[in-house]
């Protein structure tokens, strides 16, 4: 939450930033900061499901390395990518997020994983959970995270409303078991 507040404070006066933060949390991110973080946990699983459907090779790589999405996506989602992506990229994502909702944050997570592990050599090098998590946190090539590349990839993802619903309800059912 402080990450989001920090960006808002850079863009507007303190009182506006406070009320903007309240609105964002209440309207777009309910359940992200409540005990147990049920909404963010669900969205992490949706990201994982969508990645597996869009690119089965990357999905298999993630499963082979026991990379559950909650290991790395909770921080991305709760900070709305402020600690992960360059500022210009974050601001573009936020523009879309404030217009279209949390689905943009989910698509950004899918995009980040697809860009990070699209290279077969990277998947081969990251042959353990620790190496893959380290790569995600520190070693993704910067050019992949730049605004134009990242946002174009995000926009080009053809995830339909139906695919979001299917992934959402499937993961919700898994969490309720």
Helices and strands as residue ranges (DSSP letters): H 2-11, H 14-23, I 24-28, H 38-54, H 56-64, H 70-78, H 87-100, H 103-117, H 120-125, H 129-134, I 135-139, H 142-145, H 147-156, H 161-176
